[in-house]
Amino acid sequence: MTLHVQPGAKKTQVIGLHGDALKIKLAAPPIEGRANEALLKFIAKLFDVPLLQVELKQGGQSCHKVVAITNSKVDPKSLLDA
């Protein structure tokens, strides 16, 4: 899944689409990997999977990220409806 992440926001939430990427605002600051760690925890919660089933594939130092989520029954499109 392709994400556009904006760290340092007031609260963590899914905003919608940013091009073909899911836009997420994160409350965590982009310091010492805290935003990436918070992002993976947030994605695991959204997709109702253990943290070990969410992996950052690309974009460790970028706002454009690619994550892999395994064994989730949650449809990513349902996140846009909420």
Backbone torsions as a table, in degrees:
resi	resn	phi	psi	omega
1	MET	NA	135.7	179.1
2	THR	-94.3	132.6	-177.6
3	LEU	-125.8	149.6	168.3
4	HIS	-116.7	114.0	-171.6
5	VAL	-111.8	133.5	177.7
6	GLN	-117.9	99.9	179.9
7	PRO	-77.4	164.8	176.5
8	GLY	78.7	19.0	179.7
9	ALA	-80.7	169.9	178.8
10	LYS	-68.2	-37.2	177.5
11	LYS	-145.8	158.6	-179.1
12	THR	-86.8	126.0	-179.4
13	GLN	-164.3	158.1	172.3
14	VAL	-83.4	129.1	-177.7
15	ILE	-96.5	-38.9	-176.4
16	GLY	148.8	-145.5	180.0
17	LEU	-101.5	146.2	173.0
18	HIS	-128.6	94.0	-170.6
19	GLY	68.1	-122.5	177.6
20	ASP	-101.4	10.5	-178.0
21	ALA	-107.5	149.6	174.2
22	LEU	-79.0	124.3	-178.4
23	LYS	-91.9	129.9	-179.9
24	ILE	-129.4	131.4	171.6
25	LYS	-96.6	135.0	-179.5
26	LEU	-117.1	138.0	177.0
27	ALA	-75.9	-20.5	-177.7
28	ALA	-73.3	145.2	177.3
29	PRO	-79.1	154.2	179.6
30	PRO	-83.0	55.6	-176.5
31	ILE	-123.4	129.0	174.1
32	GLU	52.9	36.3	175.9
33	GLY	77.9	5.4	-178.2
34	ARG	-63.6	-38.2	180.0
35	ALA	-66.7	-41.6	178.7
36	ASN	-63.8	-42.2	178.7
37	GLU	-63.0	-44.5	178.5
38	ALA	-64.7	-38.6	179.2
39	LEU	-61.6	-48.3	-178.7
40	LEU	-62.3	-39.4	177.1
41	LYS	-64.8	-42.2	179.4
42	PHE	-64.1	-44.5	179.2
43	ILE	-63.3	-42.7	178.8
44	ALA	-59.6	-41.3	179.3
45	LYS	-67.8	-45.1	179.9
46	LEU	-58.9	-40.8	-174.9
47	PHE	-96.4	6.6	175.1
48	ASP	53.4	50.3	177.3
49	VAL	-131.9	157.4	173.5
50	PRO	-64.1	152.1	-178.9
51	LEU	-55.3	-32.3	-179.6
52	LEU	-65.2	-15.0	-179.5
53	GLN	-96.7	10.2	176.2
54	VAL	-120.4	125.4	-176.5
55	GLU	-132.1	131.7	174.4
56	LEU	-79.5	114.1	-176.4
57	LYS	-92.2	-38.3	-178.2
58	GLN	-146.6	152.7	170.7
59	GLY	92.2	30.0	-179.5
60	GLY	-56.5	-31.3	-178.5
61	GLN	-114.3	17.7	-174.1
62	SER	-126.5	161.7	173.8
63	CYS	-81.3	-16.4	175.4
64	HIS	-95.4	116.9	-174.5
65	LYS	-129.0	156.0	173.4
66	VAL	-124.3	125.0	177.5
67	VAL	-120.4	148.8	175.0
68	ALA	-110.2	132.4	179.3
69	ILE	-123.6	124.9	-179.4
70	THR	-111.8	145.8	174.7
71	ASN	62.2	34.7	175.7
72	SER	-98.5	142.0	176.3
73	LYS	-101.1	1.9	-179.1
74	VAL	-85.3	129.1	177.0
75	ASP	-80.3	124.1	-179.9
76	PRO	-54.5	-32.2	179.5
77	LYS	-64.5	-27.0	179.2
78	SER	-66.5	-22.6	178.3
79	LEU	-69.5	-25.3	179.7
80	LEU	-78.3	-23.8	-178.1
81	ASP	-79.9	-21.4	-175.1
82	ALA	-73.5	NA	NA
